[in-house]
Amino acid sequence: MRPNEVPPKWLIAYWIAWVVILLSFQGWVVVTAPQSASLIAADRAASVDRGQPWWTERSAGFYGGVLGGVGGLIGGVVGILGGVVGTLASLGRSRELALHLMHLIIAGCAFLAIAGLIAGAGGLAALAQRQPFWVYYPLLLAGGILVLSPGGLVPAMYWFKRLLIARYEEHELRKMQSMDI
């Protein structure tokens, strides 16, 4: 977008929607006297020992929705990149770009799988501390989905990468054979 150009209407509507969402999220800010870090850590440890939830139901829904949207966006980008790689390979064009995009797909799947492992570990820790349903369930659900779905694709992506290289070699061989005739 150039400096004097007006953004498209859909972008303005998107910005307004985010401002409305963020402004409608109500919360309280409590300002207290400064405390030392050891007192704050001791207070947090005492609250965990008392079995207080890590977060409220409302904040669990909000952050679960935001993180689910971000994970879905990353998954969508990985899917679009897969389509681009498949199209480039079938046309026999831009071998280096296709291989770099394939590495990006593998990295995206691995990132989501690692995030799933972290979420699953947090869910198991919440279960061990007898946290309420709204604390452990989103963590275990996200961990299970992210480990099984993109995590299961990581080994397959290496196989697809070998197929991609073979496809480009096949195109190169056809090109050389057509020049020989």
Stockholm file with secondary structure:
# STOCKHOLM 1.0

chainA/1-181         MRPNEVPPKWLIAYWIAWVVILLSFQGWVVVTAPQSASLIAADRAASVDRGQPWWTERSAGFYGGVLGGVGGLIGGVVGILGGVVGTLASLGRSRELALHLMHLIIAGCAFLAIAGLIAGAGGLAALAQRQPFWVYYPLLLAGGILVLSPGGLVPAMYWFKRLLIARYEEHELRKMQSMDI
#=GR chainA/1-181 SS CCTTCCCCHHHHHHHHHHHHHHHHCCCCCCCCCCCCHHHHHHHHHHHHHTTCCSSCHHHHHHHHHHHHHHHHHHHHHHHHHHHHHHHHHHHTCCHHHHHHHHHHHHHHHHHHHHHHHHHHHHHHHHHHTTCCHHHHHHHHHHHHHHHHHHHHHHHHHHHHHHHHHHHHHHHHHHHHHHHHC
#=GC SS_cons         CCTTCCCCHHHHHHHHHHHHHHHHCCCCCCCCCCCCHHHHHHHHHHHHHTTCCSSCHHHHHHHHHHHHHHHHHHHHHHHHHHHHHHHHHHHTCCHHHHHHHHHHHHHHHHHHHHHHHHHHHHHHHHHHTTCCHHHHHHHHHHHHHHHHHHHHHHHHHHHHHHHHHHHHHHHHHHHHHHHHC
//
